Structure formats: structure tokens, C-alpha cells
Amino acid sequence: MIQTFFRFTNLSFFAVLLLSFFSTSSYAAPFYIDNFADMQSVIDLAGDSTASTDTQALTSTGSNLGPGTQRTLSIDASGTPSAGLPGFPAFNSLMQSNTGTLQISNDTNVTSAVASVFWHGFNTVDLTTYGTGLLLKVDTIDLATTIQMIINGGASSSTPQTFTAGTGDFFVPFAVFSDSTVFNAVNDIELTFAGSGAWDGKFSFLVAGDPSTVPEPSVLLLILSGLLAAYFISGTRQKKLS
């Protein structure tokens, strides 16, 4: 009984220590521009020379930007128009936000496609109070795609960065934007994508913060799993010794 009590006490101590570590200021909750939880989609037919757009209001669970926030999705594909299926609109490209993922898909008839997400309508916000940069979580990209961030209608922008096949975090410090002072009073934010061929991409969220404010869930899970394993191994050894 006493051994069990001490093992439980040790486990509780390390659990509290771990939770305290992840709740310190360096791991403060990031400010979500968008977690892509709100459902929205737009489709585009290649070769029609115009971009397809859709605008809707975001909920408080989808963004921390506050009341009045609007999100506009836009996509424009070049290539050979798809014939489509009977009873359904023909399209070559799809851009969709749903259940925590922004997905952009282009079929094999697409020779190039540009897309954007534009957040606007919210009250002016000082993003410097939440961190030192903007971070886009890239889940997957299958072909070379160039991504850029634009602030306040083009008053400031990041250097375009090209992602090849794979995943990664697109973190851009405020300091390297063309004008870093705009982040004290942000009125709108735009995220643009451009690629050749039938490129596809998936993205989890866009946040204002620091790289350390968004710990990987897999890392946290591994640490907790290791802690629990150590606890049960300790318990097994104690039983054998007794």
C-alpha cells in the first residue's frame, strides 16, 4: 500500500511538472487567425479566365480575430476545362475548409492554379502581443507550391517561399516582412498559394505566435506515453520484488 502510494505520488509529481512545462509563458496558447474548423468551399473551372470566390463569416471557434471576421476563399485554375458529371457542376479545382483542414485540390487537366484566403472585417488587432511571427502548419504538398503572406491590403508582405513535396511549418517572423510595423495594427490578412501542374495541399492552421507556442501533439503524446510506461514498469518491478 505504501509503495503504491509513493508510486502514485511520483507519477502525479511528474505529470504536474509536465503540464506546468507546457503551460509556461514560452508555450502560451497561440492566437488563431484560423483553425479551418468552419466549413466553406469554392470550385473553379479551368480556362474561364476568372477566379471563383466565396465569402462567409467565421465563428468564434474558428478564429480568434473576433466579431465581424469574414473569410474569402478564392481559386483560379488554368488548363483544359473538365467535362464534369451529369447533374453536377463541372470544375477542375477545389478549395475547402472543413474540420480543421484547409484543402486545395487540382485535377490532371490543370496546368497552373493560384488560390488565396483573405481574412477581413475584424477590429484592428495588435498581433505583436501574441508572439513574434505568423505560422502556417503545412500538412502536405505534393508539387512545388509558393506561399506568401500579405498584411493590410499589401502594406506589408513576406518573401514568397516555395515548398516542394512534403510537410513543414511556414513560420515568418514579423521582423522579416517588408514593413514590420503593421503588426501593431492589423486590419486584414491574406494567404496566397501558386503552383504549376495539378498540385494539391493540406494545411491545419494559421496562428500568430512563436514556434515554441505550438508544441507538436505527437511530442506531447510521446512524453505522456513514456511517463505512463515508466509508471507501470515500476509497478511490475515492485510486485516482483515483493
N, C-alpha and C positions, 0 to 999 in steps of 0.2 A: 504493500500500500504506500509506504513512504517512498520507495523507488519510483513508483508510478507517479506520485505527486511531484517529485523533483523532475522527472522526465517531462511532465506536462508543463511545469513551471519554466523549464528551459525552452521548450517549444514556444510557449507564449511569449517569452522574452525576445527570442529571435524573430518571431512573427511581428511583434510590435516594433522592433528595431527596423525590420524590412519595410513595414508600412510607413514608419517615420521617415525613412530614407527617401521614399518615393513621394512624400508629401512636403518635403522641404522646398524652400523658395526656388532652388535650381530646377525643380521638377513641378513647378506650379502649373495649373491647368492652362493649356494654350487657349487663345482666343480664336474661335472657329469662324472663319469667313463663310465656310460652307462644309458640311459633312456629307452632302449629297444624299440626305435621307428623304428629302421632299421629291416626290415623283414628278417628272417632267420629261418630255421628249420632243424631238423635231426631226423630220426627214427631208432629204433633198434629192432631186432628180438631176443627174449629171447632164451638163450641156445646156441647161436652161438659162445660163448667164446671170442668174440672180441667187442670192443667198436665201435660205429658208430660216425664219426666226420664230421664236415663241417666248413670250414674257409672262411671268406669273409671280405672285407674292410668295415670299418664303415664311415659314412658320418659325416660332421661337426655338423649336427643337432642331431646326435645320441650320440655323445661323445665329451667331451672337451679335450681328450687326444692328439688331433692334427693329422696332416697329417701322413699317413702311418700306422695308427692304424688298426690292424687286430683283428678279434674276432673269436675264435674257440669254437664251441659248441660240446660237447661230451656226449654220454649217453651209458650205458651198463646195460642191464637187464638180470636177471636170472629167470628161471622158465620154463613153458611149451610154446613152440612156438605157435603163433597164426596161424590159417589156412588162414586167410585173405579172401578177397572177389575177385571174378573173375575179372581180368583186373587191379587189384590194388596190389601193393607190400604188403606182409604180414609184420606186425610189432606189437610189444607189447607196446613200449614206444615211446613217442613223446616229443621233447624239441623244443620250438618255441618262437622266439622273434617277436613281432608284435604290432604296435600301442600303445607303452607304457607299454607292459606287457611281462614278461618272464614267460612262462607256461611250466610246466613239468607234463606229464600225463602218468600213467601206468595202463594197463588193469588188470583184475582179475586173469590172468594167471601168473602175475609177483610175484615172491617171494621176490625179493630184486632188487634195482636199484641204481646205482651211476651215477652222472652227474656232469659236470663242464662247466664253462665259463672261457675262457682264453683270456686275452687282451694282445697283444704284437705288436711289430713293430713300436711303437711310440718313439719319442725322450725322453730322460731322463727327468723326471719331479719331482720337489720338492713339494710333497703334503702337507708338513707342512705349506706352505704359504696360504693354503686354509682352514685349520682347525686343529682339534686335533684327528681325527679318521675317520674311514670308517663306513658308514651307509647303510645297505640294508633294503629297505622297503618291508616288508613281508605282502602281501595282504591276503593270506590264505594258510594254510597247513592242510590236513585232517588227516594225521597219523604222528607219530613221525618221524622227519627227522633231521639229523645232518648236520650243515652247518659250513664250515671253510673257512677262507681267507688265501691265500698264496702269498707272495711277492718275486719278483726277483728269480724265479726258486727254491723256497724252502729256501732261505736265511733267511726268517722270516715268521712266521705263527701265526695265532690266535689260542686260545684254542677252539677245536670243541664245538659247542653249539647245544643242541637238542631242537627243537621246537615240541610241541605237537599240537593237533588240535587248530586252532585259528589264530590270527594275531598278529603282533607286529613289533617293529623296532629292527633290529640286529645292534646295534652300538658297535663298538670295538675301544677304544682309541688306538692311536699309541703306547702309553706307555706300554700297556699290551701285545703287540706282543713279540715274542721270541727275536727279535732284533729290537728295535725301531729306530735305526739309519738309517735303509734302506730307510725310508720315505723321506730323503733328496735327494735321487737319485733313483727313481723308474723306472725300465725298463720293468717290466711285472707284471700282477696281475691275480690271479686265484681265482675263487669262486667255492667251491665244495659242493655237496649235496650227502647224502647217507641215505637210508631208507629201512626198511623191509616191505614186502607186497606191495599192489597196491597203493602206496602213490601218491598224487598229490599236486602241489604247484603253487602259482602265486606270482610274485614279480614285483614291479613297477620300482625301480631304485637302482643303487649303486652310492653313492656320497662320496667325501671327504669333510669333513666339521665338524660341531658341531651339536648336537641335535637341538639347537636353530636356526640353519640356514635353517631348513626345516620346517617352520610352516605348520600345517595341513590346507589344503584348506578349510575343513569344519569349522574350528575355525574362519578363516578369514571371511567366508561366514556368520556365525552366528553373528559376530560383526557388519558387514555391514548391515545385515538384521535388527538387533536391532537398529542401528543408523537411518535407514530409517523409521522404525516403530515409533520411538520416534518423528521423524520429522513430520510425518503425524498425529499422535495423537495430537501433539502440535498445528498443523494447525486446526484440528477439534475443539479443545477446544477454540481456538481463535475465530473461527466463531460463536460458541455458545454464547460466552461472548459478542460478538458484536451484 
